[in-house]
Amino acid sequence: MKKNILLLFIFISSFLSNAQDKLWELDLKKELYEVGWIEQCSDGNIIASGAKGLVVLNNKTGEVIWKNNEFKAVDKNSFINIDGLPFFYIEYSPIIGKTRGLILNSSNGEVVFDTKDENYRIKDYTILREKGVILFELLADKDRKLMNFDLNSSSVKWITDLGQVSGLFKKLLGNSFIDHGPYFTNKNNLVVGLKDEIYGLDFTNGKELWKYKAKKRVNALVYSNKNNNLYVGVKKSNKLKVLNPDNGEDITPGKLKLRGTLIDVRPNKAGELILVETEGFNIIIPETNQFKWKKSFKIDFLQEVIPHEKGMIAIGKDEKKGSIALVSEEGKKIWDTDVKGYAYYITPTDKGVLYISTERSNILDFEKGKDVWRRDVKFKSIPAVTFDETEKKVILFENKKGYKFDLNTGEIELFAEDIQLKEVKRKTPLEAEYIKGAGYLLHTDQHMSLLQPNGTVKYSDYYKPASSINGLMSVAQFGLNMAGVDLDIKGSMENIKTLSSLSNGAYMTSSDQNDSRSESSNVVSASVGNTELFNVTNTRYFNSKKTKDSQFIVTKIKKEDAPSYHKIIKVNKATGKIETEIKLLDKTPNYVIDEVDNVVFLNEKNHLISAHKF
């Protein structure tokens, strides 16, 4: 009898514990019949799209904030969240008429833009904070449009034509068709570059002032406010074009003829322009539009030039070998050196030029170009990277080895060797994160391992992926597609971004774990109405991209004597322990994870919406 009472008590306690984790539950079968998908707006509210309309729920209570019966069965692929603002975009097909695109205010359901019968579809956008506007890129069949949306009045200022898109890829996918810009000239005109065309627009009304059509794709487009000139580099062209941005007139001086074909044009800190071509690079002085040096500096396989206070770093890349040179402001060689393999990452650091190639990695000092590291480090794949805030060192992990790189001295130390991680291979796209007081988290969407500062593994786990992980987090990118170079380089592209941040002095990024870094910034200028709401939503959006103390994982559980099922688990990064788990009713549920409030929102059985606290 006592045993039965004890079991009953344990059952009730477990039930109450699970019930407390569920914040709210709402059956939307009556309102929507079937819920096709849910998403979260920047302000936290939950959007539910169903067969009988669109509903927005309060994420704290589950209360219906607003409902629109007209917007039925909205295509989830059309949904675009406007970062940091209470706006989102959807497309729906009415019973009568063409597919319509809408921008809605998530807080009240107000339609702030409606394509109606114009057949517009929004593909991308750019927020111009200082001007208080959003530039939306639209497609109407093959016609490109640019829309100026004013945040102060929540209304459209103008829509203008930008020619026609070419190719099925650009038409179907949500990619930006603006390749260069937007730039603003001294007269506040707007300049944008699209494939082989350049447009000059009157920013006040969107009217086309001029248009330039190149013979091939425009590879480089740079505006200089020093002389109000627009520099145009066309693919395989042997001449750098200079245009007047106010009227599109060709004002190219004869002395800017190239010896080879143009690769790039980029400004330096002095406001001069670095012109890179296949036969070398030179400096253009904007005031005179003349070359600074009598003779361009040449290097084999030249692809890039990085300006630096110690000089200009010229980089040559080829599949089998490459070269790096440091060049003075007078165009003279300070030093140069050969690089074995394809150097897929090169950047300046305090101690010299760091390069990582398919064959070797090292730092070349600024004085003579000599190796800083006493021995080469060879990475077979892109290393996982993070920064140890306590030791003030960059942590690199790859191929079962861990390295500590001192940014101040340039020294590198092998602190972990032959590290065995569960279900991790060379091609697994691991990323790293510093966990204060614990060590370095090595992870993917389904892997979690903690490497301690002394080189030992505290835990290593792998969780079998669910049938679908859409909505949880983006899958890591495999490999690099390096401009036609056929290489087998594996890893995560996020590690390249982290390396770039570290080499530019940004030791902590939004993916690092550090509660003290919470910050917010105005998406629009202070003069824009409803600024407080914008600030709140932007803070939320910024913080929702941060990784906290735990990692959310959806995993598939297989049992020999029972059907498989899915569950969402919350794993503590420092310990590897599962702190919370929610068993899912559906094999492939639609869900959203809110890392700000540590809540998961589930759409199960296509009508039951629930919120669960982690």
Summary of the structure (lengths in Angstrom):
residues: 614
radius of gyration: 27.6
end to end distance: 35.3
largest distance: 101.5
contacts: 1939
relative contact order: 0.09
helix: 11%
strand: 45%
